[in-house]
Amino acid sequence: DGEQRWAFLGRGGALVLTLWQQSSGEFSTSTPGLHHLSFQVDDVDTVRAVESALRAVDAEFFHDGVVAHGEGASSGGIFFADPDGIRLEVFAPLGADTAPAPAGPAPTCGFF
């Protein structure tokens, strides 16, 4: 269709990350290489604000809302795909104590 997709994510008036669709294919998660990119923010409220902005542009999410990094972990965040299918994470080090800790085909960051 010739349309490129992009998103600019910022914080406090400063650009933090630019996502730009570079191909018509998707990133392969079944071959060696990048697992995901992770970005830390100050608190879970900021994670939820990022989630809201991403939902407004129909981003693809791997989990429903904020998830903990593991059972009993206080850190957690959101996991979503950029336009090429690369998995990204925005997380806070505290505040996800009551969030579920997913398991299965789309674990959180793979370190817990």
C-alpha positions, -999 to +999 in steps of 0.1 A: +000+000+000+030+023+002+021+038+036+048+039+063+038+039+099+057+058+126+053+069+162+073+094+183+074+087+220+084+115+243+086+124+279+086+159+294+087+175+260+118+155+249+118+128+222+128+094+238+121+069+210+111+070+174+095+039+159+095+037+121+082+009+099+110-001+076+096-031+058+064-049+049+076-080+068+078-087+105+107-093+128+113-130+134+110-140+170+120-176+163+156-170+152+186-157+172+189-120+177+171-092+195+147-103+222+132-069+230+141-033+239+132-020+273+127+015+286+125+024+323+102+052+335+097+065+370+064+049+380+035+027+370+013+057+363+037+067+336+036+032+322-002+034+320+000+068+303+023+053+277-001+023+273-030+047+267-011+066+240-001+034+223-037+020+224-049+052+208-027+043+177-038+006+178-004-008+189-002-046+192+002-056+229+015-090+241-004-088+274-035-070+287-022-040+306+007-038+331+022-072+340+048-080+367+082-092+357+076-123+378+055-137+406+059-114+436+080-089+417+073-052+423+087-042+389+066-046+357+054-029+326+038-032+292+050-052+262+041-042+227+053-045+191+067-017+170+055-014+134+081-041+122+071-065+150+100-059+173+090-064+209+093-033+232+088-028+269+081+002+290+085-006+327+087+009+362+109-006+389+081-004+415+043-005+416+034-037+398+031-058+430-006-066+423-002-071+386-004-106+371+029-123+361+023-139+327+037-172+315+035-191+282+044-180+247+049-143+255+068-142+288+078-108+301+114-100+297+129-135+300+151-128+330+127-138+357 
